[in-house]
Amino acid sequence: MKHYQATAAVLAISAIVFAGIVSTLRAQAPATDPAAVGGRMVPSLPAPTTEIEQASCVTADCHANVKRHDVLHGPVNVNACDACHTLTDAKTHTYVPAREKADACTFCHVIDVEDAQTLHDPLVTRDCTGCHDPHGGFDRNTLKKPSMSELCASCHQDVVGDKQFVHGPVAAGACGMCHEPHASKNPKLLIETGTELCVGCHSEMQQQLQEVGFVHEPAKDDCLTCHNAHATDFPMLVKQAPVELCTTCHEDVKQAVTEAKHQHSAVTQERGCVNCHTPHGGDLAKLMKAKPVDLCMTCHDQPITTGDGRTVASVSEVMDPDLIKHGPVAEGSCGGCHNVHGSEFAKLLIDEYPATFYQPFDLESYSLCFECHDEQLVLTPDAKGLTDFRNGRTNLHYLHVNKDPRGRSCRACHSVHASTLALHLRESVPYGKWELPINYKQTETGGSCSPGCHKPKAYDRINPVDYKPQAQ
């Protein structure tokens, strides 16, 4: 009898030691049944056939995965399995949910939807476990993914895709910075609408818009008119390249920008419209970044070589305070003569202007000049009361310009931007490789010139110089 008892004791101790070894190995192995131990499969222990203590539900041998989370759901943490599970048959170890679907969650977690206009679909379908693990998760929200962005992307795969530029909160997985997870009074579960949503973070932009004189309409109402809130292929998260984006509203400049014969590279290339305009707000009309002349001179203060090999000459003379400026330049309005977006005319001019020294007379060829100047200057031989450039009553503008085929164009004598001489007269004019001199001298009642195109001649309004017809 004593021998039997000793043998039984040894066997009992051996069983306990073996169970401890198996338990340890199970704890070290992945929580799958059957568990891998030492390269072989160890069968799971059979399910209990009697009611057990709740603290015994999660062991190395049973339901080990339930507590393998960074953060545990409250009931799991205190072993209150019966908060969600109800035993129906101890012999078969069968349990059923203590409450149906979302009722198990809302029994403890109250979600206020009273004023909500938008509900998240999983809330509508009462599928809380679509997003939450009921046992635990990566944070106190027991999400089923490491980050909210990964969780949201499991349904909303098209939010980022392969876009090049991603909004900061999206990249950081902080979808909750803009969206409510369950219900919202706003569309798309947004926490705010329109610009109010964006300035919650972009407070410096809000401050800027409060201080400027002109605010772009989309910036007043809804940043999403121009920006994508999640991701795009364009810098600053704009929805399209600047020109395409701006011309969706500004149709009046669309043709000039995209279809004109002569396009302005400052508009069509790289940053496009925002090279000259501020997209949100500023202190200048038309949201210009600077006064027009100053803005144009950021590029045109030096020669520019175009893509087709042409050279656009510098017009830095417009910034020289000692020069006499042409009217539009003096007013700081390059747009007086140029269409800054694009034009059907060379040099982005708003109308026709002779490009050569000699020009067969055609009134339409001077349409640009006669936007401001009286066309009778070149149509009327008798200049009384019309111009000071006359010999007696002979209109010398008419004499020079109104000829066929070798009428002198306006550029033969006048500088279009600025000059050292009154009336924008040139000191010289390009004539092929030669800087053809003008040598103009002004007198009280007239003047004279000694140019490279004819002999020295003078004119006088009071005492006209007598020239034989053939000398003219």
C-alpha positions in Angstrom: 0.0 0.0 0.0 2.8 2.4 0.9 4.6 1.5 -2.3 1.5 2.2 -4.3 1.0 5.6 -2.6 4.6 6.5 -3.3 4.3 5.5 -6.9 1.1 7.5 -7.2 2.8 10.6 -5.7 5.7 10.3 -8.0 3.4 10.1 -11.0 1.3 13.0 -9.8 4.5 15.2 -9.4 5.7 14.1 -12.8 2.3 15.1 -14.3 2.5 18.5 -12.7 6.0 19.0 -13.9 5.1 17.9 -17.5 2.0 20.2 -17.5 4.3 23.1 -16.4 6.7 22.3 -19.2 3.9 22.1 -21.8 2.3 25.3 -20.4 5.7 27.1 -20.7 6.2 25.9 -24.3 2.7 26.9 -25.2 3.2 30.4 -23.9 6.4 30.7 -26.0 4.8 29.3 -29.1 2.4 31.2 -31.4 -1.2 31.1 -30.0 -2.6 28.6 -32.5 -4.2 25.3 -31.8 -2.6 22.8 -32.0 0.6 24.6 -30.8 4.0 23.9 -32.2 6.4 22.6 -29.5 10.0 21.5 -30.2 9.3 21.0 -33.9 6.3 18.7 -33.3 2.6 19.4 -32.9 1.2 19.3 -29.3 -2.6 18.9 -29.3 -4.6 21.4 -27.4 -6.1 20.4 -24.1 -9.7 19.3 -24.4 -12.3 22.0 -23.8 -13.7 22.1 -20.2 -16.9 20.2 -19.6 -17.8 22.1 -16.4 -18.3 25.7 -15.6 -15.0 27.4 -14.9 -13.8 30.6 -13.2 -13.5 33.5 -15.7 -9.9 34.0 -14.7 -9.2 30.7 -16.3 -10.5 31.6 -19.8 -7.2 33.1 -20.9 -4.2 30.9 -20.3 -1.3 29.7 -22.3 -3.5 26.8 -23.3 -6.8 28.5 -23.9 -7.7 31.7 -25.7 -4.1 33.0 -25.4 -4.6 35.6 -28.2 -7.3 37.4 -26.4 -4.9 39.3 -24.2 -2.1 39.7 -26.7 -2.7 43.4 -27.4 -0.9 46.6 -26.5 -4.1 47.8 -24.8 -6.8 45.6 -23.4 -10.5 46.3 -23.4 -11.7 46.9 -19.9 -13.7 43.7 -19.3 -10.9 41.6 -20.7 -8.4 43.3 -18.5 -10.4 42.4 -15.4 -11.3 38.9 -16.7 -15.0 39.8 -16.9 -15.6 37.6 -19.9 -19.3 37.3 -18.9 -19.8 41.0 -19.7 -20.0 40.0 -23.3 -20.3 36.1 -23.3 -23.0 33.9 -21.7 -22.5 30.2 -21.0 -25.3 28.1 -22.5 -23.9 24.6 -22.0 -21.0 23.8 -19.8 -20.7 20.2 -21.1 -20.1 21.4 -24.6 -18.3 24.6 -23.5 -20.8 26.7 -25.6 -21.2 30.4 -25.2 -23.4 33.0 -27.0 -23.2 36.8 -27.1 -24.6 38.4 -24.0 -26.3 41.0 -26.3 -26.9 41.2 -30.0 -24.4 43.1 -32.2 -23.8 46.7 -31.3 -26.0 46.4 -28.1 -23.0 44.7 -26.5 -21.0 47.8 -27.2 -23.6 50.5 -26.5 -24.5 48.9 -23.2 -21.3 50.6 -21.9 -20.3 53.0 -24.7 -22.8 55.8 -25.4 -22.5 57.4 -28.8 -24.4 60.7 -29.2 -26.1 60.9 -32.6 -29.0 63.2 -31.6 -27.9 66.2 -33.8 -25.9 64.1 -36.3 -26.8 64.5 -40.0 -24.2 61.9 -41.1 -23.5 58.5 -39.6 -20.6 56.3 -40.4 -21.8 53.2 -42.3 -20.5 50.7 -39.7 -22.6 52.5 -37.1 -25.6 52.3 -39.4 -25.1 48.6 -39.9 -24.3 48.2 -36.1 -20.9 46.6 -37.1 -18.7 48.0 -34.3 -16.3 45.1 -34.7 -15.6 46.2 -38.3 -13.3 48.8 -36.8 -12.7 47.7 -33.2 -11.4 44.5 -31.7 -13.6 43.7 -28.7 -10.7 42.3 -26.7 -8.0 44.9 -27.3 -5.9 46.8 -29.8 -3.0 49.1 -30.5 -4.4 52.0 -28.4 -7.2 52.8 -26.0 -9.6 52.9 -29.0 -8.9 49.1 -29.6 -8.6 49.7 -33.3 -8.0 46.6 -35.5 -5.1 48.3 -37.3 -1.9 49.9 -36.0 -3.1 53.4 -37.2 -6.3 55.0 -38.0 -5.1 55.7 -41.6 -4.5 52.0 -42.1 -7.9 51.2 -40.6 -9.7 53.7 -42.8 -7.8 52.6 -45.9 -9.2 49.1 -45.5 -12.4 50.5 -46.9 -11.4 53.9 -48.3 -8.6 52.6 -50.6 -8.8 55.5 -53.0 -8.0 58.2 -50.5 -4.2 58.2 -51.1 -3.5 55.6 -53.8 -0.1 56.3 -55.5 -0.4 60.1 -55.3 2.9 62.0 -54.9 1.8 64.6 -52.2 -0.1 63.5 -49.1 -1.7 65.8 -46.6 0.0 65.8 -43.2 -2.8 64.4 -41.1 -3.3 61.6 -43.7 0.4 60.8 -43.8 0.5 60.7 -40.0 -2.6 58.5 -39.8 -4.6 61.2 -38.0 -7.9 61.0 -39.9 -9.6 62.1 -36.7 -8.1 65.6 -37.1 -10.8 66.2 -39.8 -13.4 63.5 -39.4 -15.6 62.2 -36.6 -15.3 58.4 -36.4 -19.0 57.7 -35.7 -21.4 60.6 -36.4 -21.3 64.3 -37.4 -23.6 67.2 -38.0 -21.6 67.8 -41.2 -21.2 65.9 -44.5 -18.5 63.3 -44.8 -18.3 63.1 -41.0 -16.3 66.3 -41.0 -15.7 68.1 -37.7 -16.2 71.5 -39.4 -17.1 72.6 -42.9 -15.5 74.8 -45.5 -12.6 77.1 -44.6 -13.3 76.7 -40.9 -12.1 73.1 -41.1 -8.7 74.1 -42.6 -7.9 77.1 -40.5 -8.2 74.9 -37.4 -4.6 74.0 -38.3 -3.6 76.6 -40.9 -4.0 79.5 -38.4 -1.3 81.6 -40.1 -3.4 81.6 -43.3 -6.4 82.7 -41.3 -4.4 85.6 -39.8 -3.1 86.6 -43.3 -6.6 86.7 -44.8 -7.8 88.9 -42.0 -5.1 91.4 -42.7 -5.2 91.8 -46.5 -7.3 94.0 -48.7 -8.4 91.3 -51.2 -9.3 87.7 -50.6 -9.7 85.0 -53.2 -13.3 83.9 -53.2 -12.5 80.1 -52.7 -10.3 81.0 -49.7 -13.3 82.8 -48.2 -15.7 79.9 -48.5 -14.1 76.5 -49.1 -10.5 75.6 -49.5 -11.5 72.3 -51.1 -12.5 74.3 -54.2 -8.8 74.3 -55.1 -7.2 71.7 -52.8 -7.6 68.0 -52.2 -7.8 67.3 -48.5 -6.1 63.9 -48.8 -3.5 63.5 -51.6 -2.7 64.8 -55.1 0.1 64.7 -57.7 0.6 68.5 -57.4 2.5 70.6 -54.8 0.4 72.3 -52.1 -2.2 69.6 -52.6 -3.9 71.5 -55.4 -6.3 69.4 -57.5 -4.8 70.2 -60.9 -1.8 72.0 -62.3 -2.2 75.8 -61.7 -3.3 76.8 -65.2 -5.9 74.0 -65.5 -7.1 74.7 -62.0 -7.4 78.5 -62.3 -9.1 78.4 -65.7 -11.9 76.2 -64.4 -13.3 79.4 -62.9 -11.5 82.1 -64.9 -12.8 81.2 -68.3 -12.3 84.7 -69.6 -8.5 84.2 -69.6 -8.6 80.5 -70.6 -8.2 81.1 -74.3 -5.4 83.6 -73.9 -3.6 81.2 -71.6 -4.0 77.9 -73.4 -5.0 78.7 -77.0 -3.3 81.9 -78.0 -0.8 82.0 -80.8 1.8 83.7 -78.5 1.8 82.3 -75.0 3.4 83.8 -71.9 5.8 81.2 -70.5 5.4 82.7 -67.0 1.8 81.5 -67.1 2.1 78.2 -68.9 5.2 76.8 -67.3 6.1 75.5 -63.8 4.0 77.3 -61.1 1.8 79.0 -63.8 -0.6 81.6 -62.5 0.9 81.7 -59.0 4.1 83.2 -60.5 2.3 86.5 -60.6 -0.8 86.0 -58.4 -1.2 85.1 -54.8 -3.8 82.3 -54.6 -5.3 83.2 -51.2 -5.2 87.0 -50.6 -3.1 90.1 -50.9 -3.2 93.9 -50.8 -3.2 94.5 -54.6 -6.1 94.2 -57.0 -6.4 91.0 -59.0 -4.4 89.3 -56.3 -1.1 90.5 -57.9 2.0 89.6 -55.9 3.5 93.0 -56.6 2.8 96.1 -58.7 2.8 95.1 -62.4 6.0 96.8 -63.5 7.9 95.4 -60.5 6.5 92.0 -61.1 7.4 92.0 -64.8 10.9 93.1 -64.0 11.5 90.0 -61.9 12.0 88.3 -65.3 12.4 91.1 -67.9 15.3 92.9 -66.3 17.6 90.8 -68.4 17.4 89.1 -71.8 15.4 85.9 -71.9 16.2 83.0 -74.3 13.0 81.2 -75.4 12.5 77.6 -76.0 12.6 78.1 -79.8 15.9 80.0 -79.6 14.6 83.5 -79.8 15.9 86.2 -77.4 13.4 88.5 -75.7 15.3 91.7 -75.0 15.7 93.2 -71.6 13.5 96.2 -70.8 15.3 97.2 -67.7 15.1 100.9 -68.8 11.6 101.1 -67.4 13.1 101.0 -63.9 15.5 103.9 -64.6 14.1 106.9 -62.7 16.1 109.3 -64.9 14.3 108.3 -68.1 11.1 109.7 -69.5 8.5 106.9 -69.5 5.8 106.1 -72.0 2.4 106.7 -70.5 1.4 103.1 -69.6 4.9 102.5 -68.2 4.7 105.7 -66.2 1.4 104.5 -64.7 2.9 101.1 -63.9 0.7 99.3 -66.3 2.4 96.9 -68.6 -1.0 95.6 -69.4 -1.7 98.9 -71.2 0.0 97.4 -74.2 0.6 93.8 -73.4 -1.8 90.9 -72.7 0.0 89.3 -69.9 -1.7 85.9 -70.3 -1.3 85.3 -74.0 -2.0 87.0 -77.3 -2.6 86.6 -81.0 0.0 89.3 -81.6 3.8 89.1 -81.2 5.4 90.2 -78.0 2.1 89.6 -76.3 0.7 92.9 -77.5 -3.0 93.6 -77.2 -3.2 94.7 -80.9 -1.3 95.0 -84.1 2.0 97.0 -84.1 4.6 97.2 -86.9 7.6 95.0 -86.2 9.9 96.5 -88.9 11.6 99.8 -89.5 9.8 100.3 -92.9 6.1 99.5 -93.2 3.7 99.8 -96.1 1.0 102.0 -94.7 -2.1 100.3 -93.4 -4.0 101.8 -90.6 -4.7 98.4 -89.0 -0.9 97.9 -88.6 -0.9 100.7 -86.1 -4.0 99.6 -84.1 -2.0 99.3 -80.9 -0.9 102.9 -81.0 -4.3 104.2 -81.8 -5.8 102.6 -78.8 -4.6 105.8 -77.2 -3.4 108.2 -79.9 -5.5 110.0 -82.5 -5.3 108.1 -85.8 -5.6 111.4 -87.6 -1.9 111.8 -86.9 -1.2 109.5 -89.9 -4.4 110.2 -91.9 -4.4 114.0 -92.2 -1.8 115.9 -94.3 -2.8 119.3 -92.6 -1.6 119.2 -89.0 -3.0 122.5 -87.7 -4.0 121.9 -84.1 -3.2 118.2 -84.4 0.5 117.8 -83.6 3.6 119.9 -82.9 5.6 117.7 -85.3 4.8 119.9 -88.3 6.6 122.2 -90.7 4.1 125.1 -90.8 0.9 123.1 -91.4 2.5 120.1 -93.0 1.9 117.0 -90.8 5.3 115.3 -90.6 3.8 112.2 -89.0 1.7 111.8 -92.1 4.7 112.5 -94.3 6.8 109.8 -92.6 4.3 107.1 -92.0 1.6 107.3 -94.7 3.7 105.9 -97.6 3.7 102.8 -99.6 5.9 100.7 -99.6 8.5 102.4 -97.4 6.6 104.2 -94.7 8.5 104.7 -91.4 6.9 102.8 -88.6 6.5 104.4 -85.1 9.5 102.5 -83.9 11.7 104.3 -86.4 11.7 107.4 -84.2 10.0 106.5 -80.9 11.0 104.3 -78.0 8.0 102.3 -76.7 9.1 102.1 -73.1 11.4 104.9 -72.0 13.8 107.4 -73.4 16.3 110.1 -72.5 14.4 112.5 -74.8 11.0 114.1 -74.6 8.1 112.5 -76.6 9.9 109.2 -76.2 12.2 110.0 -79.1 15.1 107.6 -79.6 18.7 108.5 -79.7 19.2 105.6 -82.1 17.2 102.8 -83.5 18.3 99.2 -84.4 18.7 98.8 -88.1 20.0 95.3 -88.7 23.5 95.3 -87.1 23.6 99.1 -87.1 22.4 101.4 -84.4 21.0 104.0 -86.7 21.4 107.5 -85.1 18.5 110.0 -84.9 20.4 113.0 -83.7 17.3 114.9 -82.8 17.6 118.6 -81.6 14.6 120.4 -80.2 14.1 124.1 -80.7 11.4 126.5 -79.2 9.2 126.3 -82.4 10.4 123.1 -84.0 13.5 120.9 -84.2 15.8 119.1 -86.5 17.3 115.6 -87.0 20.4 114.3 -88.7 19.6 110.6 -89.0 21.1 107.8 -90.9 18.2 107.5 -93.2 18.3 111.0 -94.9 20.1 114.2 -95.0 19.8 116.6 -92.0 16.5 118.3 -92.0 14.7 120.9 -89.8 11.1 121.9 -89.2 9.5 125.0 -87.8 5.9 125.5 -86.9 6.0 129.3 -87.1 8.4 129.8 -90.0 8.3 126.6 -92.0 11.5 125.5 -93.7 11.1 125.6 -97.5 11.9 122.2 -99.1 11.5 121.4 -102.7 9.1 118.5 -103.3 11.8 116.2 -104.6 13.8 116.7 -101.4 11.1 115.4 -99.2 
